[in-house]
């Protein structure tokens, strides 16, 4: 992995919290690459509280 001068590791791949859109309050924690995904991240993942796959959105 190549780190560019003047840019800390945490600035490139920050830890983000993904919250369920089903309203259950369930969250996943992951890292994202800011260069590839500058906008808020949206992933379909399994929500065990809802018992099905739902969209999880990045929370800041």
CHARMM internal coordinates of N, CA and C (Angstrom, degrees):
IC EDIT
DIST 1 N 1 CA 1.4521
DIST 1 CA 1 C 1.5169
ANGL 1 N 1 CA 1 C 109.04
DIST 1 C 2 N 1.3108
ANGL 1 CA 1 C 2 N 115.48
DIHE 1 N 1 CA 1 C 2 N 132.77
DIST 2 N 2 CA 1.4532
ANGL 1 C 2 N 2 CA 120.62
DIHE 1 CA 1 C 2 N 2 CA -177.93
DIST 2 CA 2 C 1.5210
ANGL 2 N 2 CA 2 C 109.66
DIHE 1 C 2 N 2 CA 2 C -104.58
DIST 2 C 3 N 1.3099
ANGL 2 CA 2 C 3 N 117.23
DIHE 2 N 2 CA 2 C 3 N 123.22
DIST 3 N 3 CA 1.4634
ANGL 2 C 3 N 3 CA 121.75
DIHE 2 CA 2 C 3 N 3 CA 177.70
DIST 3 CA 3 C 1.5211
ANGL 3 N 3 CA 3 C 108.32
DIHE 2 C 3 N 3 CA 3 C -100.50
DIST 3 C 4 N 1.3166
ANGL 3 CA 3 C 4 N 116.00
DIHE 3 N 3 CA 3 C 4 N 125.76
DIST 4 N 4 CA 1.4557
ANGL 3 C 4 N 4 CA 120.33
DIHE 3 CA 3 C 4 N 4 CA -179.58
DIST 4 CA 4 C 1.5157
ANGL 4 N 4 CA 4 C 110.29
DIHE 3 C 4 N 4 CA 4 C -75.47
DIST 4 C 5 N 1.3291
ANGL 4 CA 4 C 5 N 117.11
DIHE 4 N 4 CA 4 C 5 N 147.09
DIST 5 N 5 CA 1.4665
ANGL 4 C 5 N 5 CA 119.90
DIHE 4 CA 4 C 5 N 5 CA 179.59
DIST 5 CA 5 C 1.5228
ANGL 5 N 5 CA 5 C 111.29
DIHE 4 C 5 N 5 CA 5 C -62.12
DIST 5 C 6 N 1.3282
ANGL 5 CA 5 C 6 N 115.31
DIHE 5 N 5 CA 5 C 6 N 138.22
DIST 6 N 6 CA 1.4648
ANGL 5 C 6 N 6 CA 120.01
DIHE 5 CA 5 C 6 N 6 CA 177.58
DIST 6 CA 6 C 1.5096
ANGL 6 N 6 CA 6 C 114.52
DIHE 5 C 6 N 6 CA 6 C 83.89
DIST 6 C 7 N 1.3288
ANGL 6 CA 6 C 7 N 118.67
DIHE 6 N 6 CA 6 C 7 N 0.09
DIST 7 N 7 CA 1.4574
ANGL 6 C 7 N 7 CA 120.63
DIHE 6 CA 6 C 7 N 7 CA -179.58
DIST 7 CA 7 C 1.5291
ANGL 7 N 7 CA 7 C 109.15
DIHE 6 C 7 N 7 CA 7 C -123.82
DIST 7 C 8 N 1.3036
ANGL 7 CA 7 C 8 N 116.52
DIHE 7 N 7 CA 7 C 8 N 118.48
DIST 8 N 8 CA 1.4611
ANGL 7 C 8 N 8 CA 120.95
DIHE 7 CA 7 C 8 N 8 CA -179.00
DIST 8 CA 8 C 1.5197
ANGL 8 N 8 CA 8 C 110.34
DIHE 7 C 8 N 8 CA 8 C -72.87
DIST 8 C 9 N 1.3004
ANGL 8 CA 8 C 9 N 117.01
DIHE 8 N 8 CA 8 C 9 N 158.67
DIST 9 N 9 CA 1.4588
ANGL 8 C 9 N 9 CA 121.66
DIHE 8 CA 8 C 9 N 9 CA -178.73
DIST 9 CA 9 C 1.5244
ANGL 9 N 9 CA 9 C 111.64
DIHE 8 C 9 N 9 CA 9 C -61.19
DIST 9 C 10 N 1.3170
ANGL 9 CA 9 C 10 N 117.78
DIHE 9 N 9 CA 9 C 10 N -40.75
DIST 10 N 10 CA 1.4593
ANGL 9 C 10 N 10 CA 121.22
DIHE 9 CA 9 C 10 N 10 CA -177.75
DIST 10 CA 10 C 1.5170
ANGL 10 N 10 CA 10 C 113.11
DIHE 9 C 10 N 10 CA 10 C -68.84
DIST 10 C 11 N 1.3306
ANGL 10 CA 10 C 11 N 117.67
DIHE 10 N 10 CA 10 C 11 N -21.31
DIST 11 N 11 CA 1.4564
ANGL 10 C 11 N 11 CA 120.02
DIHE 10 CA 10 C 11 N 11 CA 177.91
DIST 11 CA 11 C 1.5243
ANGL 11 N 11 CA 11 C 111.31
DIHE 10 C 11 N 11 CA 11 C -75.59
DIST 11 C 12 N 1.3321
ANGL 11 CA 11 C 12 N 117.05
DIHE 11 N 11 CA 11 C 12 N -29.78
DIST 12 N 12 CA 1.4626
ANGL 11 C 12 N 12 CA 121.11
DIHE 11 CA 11 C 12 N 12 CA -178.36
DIST 12 CA 12 C 1.5257
ANGL 12 N 12 CA 12 C 110.94
DIHE 11 C 12 N 12 CA 12 C -79.63
DIST 12 C 13 N 1.3368
ANGL 12 CA 12 C 13 N 117.10
DIHE 12 N 12 CA 12 C 13 N -46.89
DIST 13 N 13 CA 1.4713
ANGL 12 C 13 N 13 CA 121.26
DIHE 12 CA 12 C 13 N 13 CA -177.80
DIST 13 CA 13 C 1.5305
ANGL 13 N 13 CA 13 C 109.87
DIHE 12 C 13 N 13 CA 13 C -124.77
DIST 13 C 14 N 1.3296
ANGL 13 CA 13 C 14 N 117.30
DIHE 13 N 13 CA 13 C 14 N 79.57
DIST 14 N 14 CA 1.4614
ANGL 13 C 14 N 14 CA 119.20
DIHE 13 CA 13 C 14 N 14 CA -178.68
DIST 14 CA 14 C 1.5289
ANGL 14 N 14 CA 14 C 111.92
DIHE 13 C 14 N 14 CA 14 C -75.10
DIST 14 C 15 N 1.3313
ANGL 14 CA 14 C 15 N 115.75
DIHE 14 N 14 CA 14 C 15 N 156.00
DIST 15 N 15 CA 1.4603
ANGL 14 C 15 N 15 CA 122.01
DIHE 14 CA 14 C 15 N 15 CA 174.87
DIST 15 CA 15 C 1.5255
ANGL 15 N 15 CA 15 C 106.79
DIHE 14 C 15 N 15 CA 15 C -80.85
DIST 15 C 16 N 1.3404
ANGL 15 CA 15 C 16 N 116.51
DIHE 15 N 15 CA 15 C 16 N 128.82
DIST 16 N 16 CA 1.4627
ANGL 15 C 16 N 16 CA 120.95
DIHE 15 CA 15 C 16 N 16 CA 179.02
DIST 16 CA 16 C 1.5188
ANGL 16 N 16 CA 16 C 109.94
DIHE 15 C 16 N 16 CA 16 C -123.86
DIST 16 C 17 N 1.3195
ANGL 16 CA 16 C 17 N 115.98
DIHE 16 N 16 CA 16 C 17 N 152.39
DIST 17 N 17 CA 1.4569
ANGL 16 C 17 N 17 CA 122.54
DIHE 16 CA 16 C 17 N 17 CA 178.70
DIST 17 CA 17 C 1.5234
ANGL 17 N 17 CA 17 C 108.02
DIHE 16 C 17 N 17 CA 17 C -105.11
DIST 17 C 18 N 1.3366
ANGL 17 CA 17 C 18 N 116.69
DIHE 17 N 17 CA 17 C 18 N 128.29
DIST 18 N 18 CA 1.4656
ANGL 17 C 18 N 18 CA 121.85
DIHE 17 CA 17 C 18 N 18 CA 177.93
DIST 18 CA 18 C 1.5193
ANGL 18 N 18 CA 18 C 108.07
DIHE 17 C 18 N 18 CA 18 C -103.94
DIST 18 C 19 N 1.3429
ANGL 18 CA 18 C 19 N 117.47
DIHE 18 N 18 CA 18 C 19 N 120.86
DIST 19 N 19 CA 1.4654
ANGL 18 C 19 N 19 CA 121.78
DIHE 18 CA 18 C 19 N 19 CA -178.51
DIST 19 CA 19 C 1.5263
ANGL 19 N 19 CA 19 C 109.94
DIHE 18 C 19 N 19 CA 19 C -107.53
DIST 19 C 20 N 1.3350
ANGL 19 CA 19 C 20 N 116.35
DIHE 19 N 19 CA 19 C 20 N 139.58
DIST 20 N 20 CA 1.4595
ANGL 19 C 20 N 20 CA 122.94
DIHE 19 CA 19 C 20 N 20 CA -178.87
DIST 20 CA 20 C 1.5215
ANGL 20 N 20 CA 20 C 111.03
DIHE 19 C 20 N 20 CA 20 C -65.73
DIST 20 C 21 N 1.3450
ANGL 20 CA 20 C 21 N 115.64
DIHE 20 N 20 CA 20 C 21 N 139.26
DIST 21 N 21 CA 1.4696
ANGL 20 C 21 N 21 CA 120.29
DIHE 20 CA 20 C 21 N 21 CA 176.49
DIST 21 CA 21 C 1.5221
ANGL 21 N 21 CA 21 C 111.40
DIHE 20 C 21 N 21 CA 21 C -86.35
DIST 21 C 22 N 1.3415
ANGL 21 CA 21 C 22 N 117.31
DIHE 21 N 21 CA 21 C 22 N -2.01
DIST 22 N 22 CA 1.4656
ANGL 21 C 22 N 22 CA 121.09
DIHE 21 CA 21 C 22 N 22 CA 179.39
DIST 22 CA 22 C 1.5286
ANGL 22 N 22 CA 22 C 111.62
DIHE 21 C 22 N 22 CA 22 C -78.30
DIST 22 C 23 N 1.3255
ANGL 22 CA 22 C 23 N 116.56
DIHE 22 N 22 CA 22 C 23 N -6.72
DIST 23 N 23 CA 1.4647
ANGL 22 C 23 N 23 CA 119.84
DIHE 22 CA 22 C 23 N 23 CA 178.52
DIST 23 CA 23 C 1.5134
ANGL 23 N 23 CA 23 C 114.33
DIHE 22 C 23 N 23 CA 23 C 81.77
DIST 23 C 24 N 1.3385
ANGL 23 CA 23 C 24 N 117.48
DIHE 23 N 23 CA 23 C 24 N 15.63
DIST 24 N 24 CA 1.4668
ANGL 23 C 24 N 24 CA 120.58
DIHE 23 CA 23 C 24 N 24 CA -178.85
DIST 24 CA 24 C 1.5216
ANGL 24 N 24 CA 24 C 111.91
DIHE 23 C 24 N 24 CA 24 C -86.32
DIST 24 C 25 N 1.3390
ANGL 24 CA 24 C 25 N 117.28
DIHE 24 N 24 CA 24 C 25 N -17.12
DIST 25 N 25 CA 1.4510
ANGL 24 C 25 N 25 CA 120.77
DIHE 24 CA 24 C 25 N 25 CA -178.22
DIST 25 CA 25 C 1.5152
ANGL 25 N 25 CA 25 C 113.78
DIHE 24 C 25 N 25 CA 25 C 84.98
DIST 25 C 26 N 1.3460
ANGL 25 CA 25 C 26 N 117.86
DIHE 25 N 25 CA 25 C 26 N 3.22
DIST 26 N 26 CA 1.4603
ANGL 25 C 26 N 26 CA 121.75
DIHE 25 CA 25 C 26 N 26 CA -179.83
DIST 26 CA 26 C 1.5219
ANGL 26 N 26 CA 26 C 109.54
DIHE 25 C 26 N 26 CA 26 C -74.05
DIST 26 C 27 N 1.3435
ANGL 26 CA 26 C 27 N 117.13
DIHE 26 N 26 CA 26 C 27 N 139.57
DIST 27 N 27 CA 1.4582
ANGL 26 C 27 N 27 CA 121.19
DIHE 26 CA 26 C 27 N 27 CA -178.95
DIST 27 CA 27 C 1.5253
ANGL 27 N 27 CA 27 C 111.51
DIHE 26 C 27 N 27 CA 27 C -131.46
DIST 27 C 28 N 1.3197
ANGL 27 CA 27 C 28 N 115.16
DIHE 27 N 27 CA 27 C 28 N 152.83
DIST 28 N 28 CA 1.4632
ANGL 27 C 28 N 28 CA 123.96
DIHE 27 CA 27 C 28 N 28 CA 168.95
DIST 28 CA 28 C 1.5222
ANGL 28 N 28 CA 28 C 106.23
DIHE 27 C 28 N 28 CA 28 C -116.56
DIST 28 C 29 N 1.3339
ANGL 28 CA 28 C 29 N 117.25
DIHE 28 N 28 CA 28 C 29 N 151.31
DIST 29 N 29 CA 1.4582
ANGL 28 C 29 N 29 CA 121.91
DIHE 28 CA 28 C 29 N 29 CA 175.12
DIST 29 CA 29 C 1.5149
ANGL 29 N 29 CA 29 C 107.03
DIHE 28 C 29 N 29 CA 29 C -118.74
DIST 29 C 30 N 1.3378
ANGL 29 CA 29 C 30 N 116.24
DIHE 29 N 29 CA 29 C 30 N 130.96
DIST 30 N 30 CA 1.4577
ANGL 29 C 30 N 30 CA 121.37
DIHE 29 CA 29 C 30 N 30 CA -178.61
DIST 30 CA 30 C 1.5208
ANGL 30 N 30 CA 30 C 109.75
DIHE 29 C 30 N 30 CA 30 C -147.92
DIST 30 C 31 N 1.3325
ANGL 30 CA 30 C 31 N 117.18
DIHE 30 N 30 CA 30 C 31 N 177.02
DIST 31 N 31 CA 1.4617
ANGL 30 C 31 N 31 CA 122.48
DIHE 30 CA 30 C 31 N 31 CA 175.29
DIST 31 CA 31 C 1.5149
ANGL 31 N 31 CA 31 C 107.40
DIHE 30 C 31 N 31 CA 31 C -113.56
DIST 31 C 32 N 1.3392
ANGL 31 CA 31 C 32 N 116.40
DIHE 31 N 31 CA 31 C 32 N 149.65
DIST 32 N 32 CA 1.4561
ANGL 31 C 32 N 32 CA 119.07
DIHE 31 CA 31 C 32 N 32 CA 176.83
DIST 32 CA 32 C 1.5180
ANGL 32 N 32 CA 32 C 109.52
DIHE 31 C 32 N 32 CA 32 C -133.21
DIST 32 C 33 N 1.3196
ANGL 32 CA 32 C 33 N 115.56
DIHE 32 N 32 CA 32 C 33 N 156.31
DIST 33 N 33 CA 1.4520
ANGL 32 C 33 N 33 CA 121.77
DIHE 32 CA 32 C 33 N 33 CA 177.87
DIST 33 CA 33 C 1.5301
ANGL 33 N 33 CA 33 C 107.85
DIHE 32 C 33 N 33 CA 33 C -93.24
DIST 33 C 34 N 1.3090
ANGL 33 CA 33 C 34 N 117.31
DIHE 33 N 33 CA 33 C 34 N 115.61
DIST 34 N 34 CA 1.4622
ANGL 33 C 34 N 34 CA 121.37
DIHE 33 CA 33 C 34 N 34 CA -177.45
DIST 34 CA 34 C 1.5148
ANGL 34 N 34 CA 34 C 113.68
DIHE 33 C 34 N 34 CA 34 C -65.76
DIST 34 C 35 N 1.3303
ANGL 34 CA 34 C 35 N 116.38
DIHE 34 N 34 CA 34 C 35 N -28.88
DIST 35 N 35 CA 1.4735
ANGL 34 C 35 N 35 CA 118.94
DIHE 34 CA 34 C 35 N 35 CA 179.87
DIST 35 CA 35 C 1.5113
ANGL 35 N 35 CA 35 C 111.12
DIHE 34 C 35 N 35 CA 35 C -70.24
DIST 35 C 36 N 1.3401
ANGL 35 CA 35 C 36 N 117.94
DIHE 35 N 35 CA 35 C 36 N -38.32
DIST 36 N 36 CA 1.4695
ANGL 35 C 36 N 36 CA 121.50
DIHE 35 CA 35 C 36 N 36 CA -178.92
DIST 36 CA 36 C 1.5189
ANGL 36 N 36 CA 36 C 112.18
DIHE 35 C 36 N 36 CA 36 C -85.15
DIST 36 C 37 N 1.3334
ANGL 36 CA 36 C 37 N 118.72
DIHE 36 N 36 CA 36 C 37 N -32.21
DIST 37 N 37 CA 1.4671
ANGL 36 C 37 N 37 CA 123.44
DIHE 36 CA 36 C 37 N 37 CA -177.00
DIST 37 CA 37 C 1.5189
ANGL 37 N 37 CA 37 C 110.15
DIHE 36 C 37 N 37 CA 37 C -128.43
DIST 37 C 38 N 1.3375
ANGL 37 CA 37 C 38 N 118.62
DIHE 37 N 37 CA 37 C 38 N 74.65
DIST 38 N 38 CA 1.4616
ANGL 37 C 38 N 38 CA 119.45
DIHE 37 CA 37 C 38 N 38 CA -178.88
DIST 38 CA 38 C 1.5258
ANGL 38 N 38 CA 38 C 113.08
DIHE 37 C 38 N 38 CA 38 C -70.85
DIST 38 C 39 N 1.3429
ANGL 38 CA 38 C 39 N 117.35
DIHE 38 N 38 CA 38 C 39 N -25.52
DIST 39 N 39 CA 1.4616
ANGL 38 C 39 N 39 CA 120.99
DIHE 38 CA 38 C 39 N 39 CA 179.57
DIST 39 CA 39 C 1.5253
ANGL 39 N 39 CA 39 C 109.86
DIHE 38 C 39 N 39 CA 39 C -84.55
DIST 39 C 40 N 1.3203
ANGL 39 CA 39 C 40 N 115.60
DIHE 39 N 39 CA 39 C 40 N 178.09
DIST 40 N 40 CA 1.4692
ANGL 39 C 40 N 40 CA 119.10
DIHE 39 CA 39 C 40 N 40 CA 178.11
DIST 40 CA 40 C 1.5162
ANGL 40 N 40 CA 40 C 110.53
DIHE 39 C 40 N 40 CA 40 C -67.58
DIST 40 C 41 N 1.3231
ANGL 40 CA 40 C 41 N 115.30
DIHE 40 N 40 CA 40 C 41 N 138.49
DIST 41 N 41 CA 1.4545
ANGL 40 C 41 N 41 CA 122.54
DIHE 40 CA 40 C 41 N 41 CA -176.84
DIST 41 CA 41 C 1.5224
ANGL 41 N 41 CA 41 C 110.37
DIHE 40 C 41 N 41 CA 41 C -80.09
DIST 41 C 42 N 1.3464
ANGL 41 CA 41 C 42 N 116.63
DIHE 41 N 41 CA 41 C 42 N 139.06
DIST 42 N 42 CA 1.4704
ANGL 41 C 42 N 42 CA 122.33
DIHE 41 CA 41 C 42 N 42 CA 175.25
DIST 42 CA 42 C 1.5153
ANGL 42 N 42 CA 42 C 107.96
DIHE 41 C 42 N 42 CA 42 C -133.11
DIST 42 C 43 N 1.3274
ANGL 42 CA 42 C 43 N 116.47
DIHE 42 N 42 CA 42 C 43 N 122.26
DIST 43 N 43 CA 1.4639
ANGL 42 C 43 N 43 CA 121.61
DIHE 42 CA 42 C 43 N 43 CA -179.71
DIST 43 CA 43 C 1.5196
ANGL 43 N 43 CA 43 C 109.76
DIHE 42 C 43 N 43 CA 43 C -132.25
DIST 43 C 44 N 1.3513
ANGL 43 CA 43 C 44 N 116.37
DIHE 43 N 43 CA 43 C 44 N 146.99
DIST 44 N 44 CA 1.4628
ANGL 43 C 44 N 44 CA 120.71
DIHE 43 CA 43 C 44 N 44 CA 172.35
DIST 44 CA 44 C 1.5161
ANGL 44 N 44 CA 44 C 107.70
DIHE 43 C 44 N 44 CA 44 C -92.53
DIST 44 C 45 N 1.3379
ANGL 44 CA 44 C 45 N 115.70
DIHE 44 N 44 CA 44 C 45 N 117.18
DIST 45 N 45 CA 1.4582
ANGL 44 C 45 N 45 CA 121.31
DIHE 44 CA 44 C 45 N 45 CA -178.87
DIST 45 CA 45 C 1.5238
ANGL 45 N 45 CA 45 C 108.85
DIHE 44 C 45 N 45 CA 45 C -135.32
DIST 45 C 46 N 1.3267
ANGL 45 CA 45 C 46 N 115.44
DIHE 45 N 45 CA 45 C 46 N 169.30
DIST 46 N 46 CA 1.4631
ANGL 45 C 46 N 46 CA 121.31
DIHE 45 CA 45 C 46 N 46 CA -178.66
DIST 46 CA 46 C 1.5205
ANGL 46 N 46 CA 46 C 110.59
DIHE 45 C 46 N 46 CA 46 C -80.97
DIST 46 C 47 N 1.3197
ANGL 46 CA 46 C 47 N 116.22
DIHE 46 N 46 CA 46 C 47 N 129.72
DIST 47 N 47 CA 1.4669
ANGL 46 C 47 N 47 CA 122.75
DIHE 46 CA 46 C 47 N 47 CA 175.12
DIST 47 CA 47 C 1.5252
ANGL 47 N 47 CA 47 C 107.33
DIHE 46 C 47 N 47 CA 47 C -106.55
DIST 47 C 48 N 1.3387
ANGL 47 CA 47 C 48 N 118.46
DIHE 47 N 47 CA 47 C 48 N 105.73
DIST 48 N 48 CA 1.4632
ANGL 47 C 48 N 48 CA 120.48
DIHE 47 CA 47 C 48 N 48 CA -177.33
DIST 48 CA 48 C 1.5193
ANGL 48 N 48 CA 48 C 113.81
DIHE 47 C 48 N 48 CA 48 C -65.55
DIST 48 C 49 N 1.3189
ANGL 48 CA 48 C 49 N 117.82
DIHE 48 N 48 CA 48 C 49 N -25.21
DIST 49 N 49 CA 1.4685
ANGL 48 C 49 N 49 CA 120.42
DIHE 48 CA 48 C 49 N 49 CA 178.63
DIST 49 CA 49 C 1.5274
ANGL 49 N 49 CA 49 C 109.50
DIHE 48 C 49 N 49 CA 49 C -71.41
DIST 49 C 50 N 1.3384
ANGL 49 CA 49 C 50 N 116.99
DIHE 49 N 49 CA 49 C 50 N -43.62
DIST 50 N 50 CA 1.4688
ANGL 49 C 50 N 50 CA 121.84
DIHE 49 CA 49 C 50 N 50 CA 179.07
DIST 50 CA 50 C 1.5281
ANGL 50 N 50 CA 50 C 111.02
DIHE 49 C 50 N 50 CA 50 C -79.47
DIST 50 C 51 N 1.3374
ANGL 50 CA 50 C 51 N 116.56
DIHE 50 N 50 CA 50 C 51 N -23.14
DIST 51 N 51 CA 1.4613
ANGL 50 C 51 N 51 CA 120.82
DIHE 50 CA 50 C 51 N 51 CA 178.80
DIST 51 CA 51 C 1.5201
ANGL 51 N 51 CA 51 C 113.51
DIHE 50 C 51 N 51 CA 51 C 78.16
DIST 51 C 52 N 1.3268
ANGL 51 CA 51 C 52 N 117.79
DIHE 51 N 51 CA 51 C 52 N 21.94
DIST 52 N 52 CA 1.4630
ANGL 51 C 52 N 52 CA 120.80
DIHE 51 CA 51 C 52 N 52 CA -179.92
DIST 52 CA 52 C 1.5286
ANGL 52 N 52 CA 52 C 110.06
DIHE 51 C 52 N 52 CA 52 C -156.22
DIST 52 C 53 N 1.3195
ANGL 52 CA 52 C 53 N 116.70
DIHE 52 N 52 CA 52 C 53 N 172.15
DIST 53 N 53 CA 1.4600
ANGL 52 C 53 N 53 CA 121.94
DIHE 52 CA 52 C 53 N 53 CA 176.13
DIST 53 CA 53 C 1.5240
ANGL 53 N 53 CA 53 C 109.16
DIHE 52 C 53 N 53 CA 53 C -80.92
DIST 53 C 54 N 1.3310
ANGL 53 CA 53 C 54 N 116.40
DIHE 53 N 53 CA 53 C 54 N 132.02
DIST 54 N 54 CA 1.4648
ANGL 53 C 54 N 54 CA 122.13
DIHE 53 CA 53 C 54 N 54 CA 178.43
DIST 54 CA 54 C 1.5323
ANGL 54 N 54 CA 54 C 108.55
DIHE 53 C 54 N 54 CA 54 C -137.77
DIST 54 C 55 N 1.3196
ANGL 54 CA 54 C 55 N 115.92
DIHE 54 N 54 CA 54 C 55 N 169.51
DIST 55 N 55 CA 1.4630
ANGL 54 C 55 N 55 CA 120.62
DIHE 54 CA 54 C 55 N 55 CA 177.29
DIST 55 CA 55 C 1.5208
ANGL 55 N 55 CA 55 C 109.63
DIHE 54 C 55 N 55 CA 55 C -80.73
DIST 55 C 56 N 1.3297
ANGL 55 CA 55 C 56 N 115.04
DIHE 55 N 55 CA 55 C 56 N 133.79
DIST 56 N 56 CA 1.4682
ANGL 55 C 56 N 56 CA 122.02
DIHE 55 CA 55 C 56 N 56 CA 175.54
DIST 56 CA 56 C 1.5213
ANGL 56 N 56 CA 56 C 107.09
DIHE 55 C 56 N 56 CA 56 C -112.17
DIST 56 C 57 N 1.3476
ANGL 56 CA 56 C 57 N 117.14
DIHE 56 N 56 CA 56 C 57 N 132.08
DIST 57 N 57 CA 1.4505
ANGL 56 C 57 N 57 CA 121.65
DIHE 56 CA 56 C 57 N 57 CA -179.03
DIST 57 CA 57 C 1.5141
ANGL 57 N 57 CA 57 C 110.53
DIHE 56 C 57 N 57 CA 57 C -112.94
DIST 57 C 58 N 1.3182
ANGL 57 CA 57 C 58 N 115.03
DIHE 57 N 57 CA 57 C 58 N 147.57
DIST 58 N 58 CA 1.4596
ANGL 57 C 58 N 58 CA 121.08
DIHE 57 CA 57 C 58 N 58 CA 178.37
DIST 58 CA 58 C 1.5225
ANGL 58 N 58 CA 58 C 110.58
DIHE 57 C 58 N 58 CA 58 C -66.23
DIST 58 C 59 N 1.3251
ANGL 58 CA 58 C 59 N 114.53
DIHE 58 N 58 CA 58 C 59 N 138.19
DIST 59 N 59 CA 1.4615
ANGL 58 C 59 N 59 CA 121.89
DIHE 58 CA 58 C 59 N 59 CA 179.60
DIST 59 CA 59 C 1.5200
ANGL 59 N 59 CA 59 C 107.07
DIHE 58 C 59 N 59 CA 59 C -119.66
DIST 59 C 60 N 1.3226
ANGL 59 CA 59 C 60 N 117.20
DIHE 59 N 59 CA 59 C 60 N 138.53
DIST 60 N 60 CA 1.4739
ANGL 59 C 60 N 60 CA 119.91
DIHE 59 CA 59 C 60 N 60 CA -178.07
DIST 60 CA 60 C 1.5024
ANGL 60 N 60 CA 60 C 112.19
DIHE 59 C 60 N 60 CA 60 C -107.21
END
COOR INIT
IC SEED 1 N 1 CA 1 C
IC BUILD
